[in-house]
Amino acid sequence: MSLQSVKFYGEGDLFPSIEVNCSIGYSVGAVLGAALAARELPDGAERRVILFVGEGSLQLSVQEISTIIRRGLKPILYPPSPKF
């Protein structure tokens, strides 16, 4: 993820985006890493990790969901309807 694609909305908010590189299949693995990192933050605050993912990208990396479950992570995955 390039630094150009990280956006901040208010204090403590972080919104990573892959609009610069547009690589399909990247997002589910990235949310796994973000959820692991959020769990390890030293302040102990609970962070919510949310992913809006297209169905094509999800199909390329759906196996990462098993790792998310096995690690006990609880990100919110939202694949919008194609009619969205």
C-alpha positions, 0 to 999 in steps of 0.5 A: 500500500502506498502512502498516497492511498492512506487517508485520515479522518479525524483523530485516530481514524485511518482509512487505507485504500488501494485506489492508486495500485488497483490490485485485485485480491489484495484487500482480504489479506490486507484486512487480515493484517490490519486486524492483527495489527489492531489487536496488538496496539499497546493502548488496549483500545478496541479497533474496528476493521471494516472492508468493502470488497468486490465479489471478484476480489473476494473470490481471489482471496476467500481462503484468507477468511479461514485464517481470520477465523482461526486467529479469532479476528472479527473484521466486518467484510461487506461485499456489496451487491452487484446491483448496488 
